[in-house]
Amino acid sequence: MRTRGKTGSVERKGQKERVGIIGGSGLYQLKGLSGLVPTMVETPWGQPSDPFMLGEIGDVPVAFLSRHGAGHRYLPGEINYRANIAGFVALGVRRIFSVSAVGSLSESIIPGDMVIVNQFIDWTKGRPSTFYGQGAVGHTGFAHPICPDLGETLVKACEFSRAKFHRKGTYLCMEGPAFSTQAESFLYRQFKADVIGMTNVTEARLAREAGLCYSTLALSTDFDCWHPDHDAVTVSDVLAVMEKNIAAANRILERALQTVEATGKCHCQEAPNNALVTNPDCIPQETKKRLEFLGILKPRS
């Protein structure tokens, strides 16, 4: 399946818009998703991590994507983030909820807590994180990287679900795949970061470039390695806590999907309008075709 740009993004009158969900470690499928139709989307950046699972939760159309692929096949640095985000665009998705396991860098965020991320620190190295380039220069505003409307929707969903959560937090995105050294963990705490992960800032950057709303529900699984009682992180420990978090995450997402507004006060969809610096007449045709796929190729004002 392949649609061009955002021409498929507007549903027929009376229907709700399809909402995207990206599942991370431990969340490889979404509970309650019915009428499943596996759908692979071809994009100018290749294939996404997995087929999108199209279905409904209640009366809300949903497109679910497993970030790491079925069976958790892709390292954080191997994920085709551009194809993933472009795939959502092709399916008419304009709003994405992302779920991600994280380590805690704060004494107040204990394993099992949820965090509604509102800021990022990008500590990744070399992974593609922009749709621009190859003859097209674009600079997209990213001061406030999370959609405020979707963030507030997650806050209210956590309150409704009576989950233990923190209504804001800074996510430091490291490259991985190894966990932090202790010296790094101490350094990140000096940055005043609250949680640490390996994926979400790249998704958030690309979503903003494409004019999509994006918000992260972070699931705390460990204390990284800075805590004196937890001086090492193991996969088994992370998965044990993650398994307990998944049920709560499903309840929160179900509530968020039922209450998210089709339109809000955010300006996420306007982000691409003034990003392009290059004169469109000077952009190579192949690059122009890729940007047209996203529906973000606009003349300079």
PyMOL commands that set and color helices and strands:
alter all, ss='L'
color gray80, all
select helices_A, chain A and resi 81-90+148-161+182-190+200-209+235-259+268-274+280-282+285-294
alter helices_A, ss='H'
color red, helices_A
select strands_A, chain A and resi 19-23+34-39+52-57+60-66+95-104+114-116+119-123+165-166+170-174+195-197+213-222
alter strands_A, ss='S'
color yellow, strands_A
deselect
rebuild
show_as cartoon
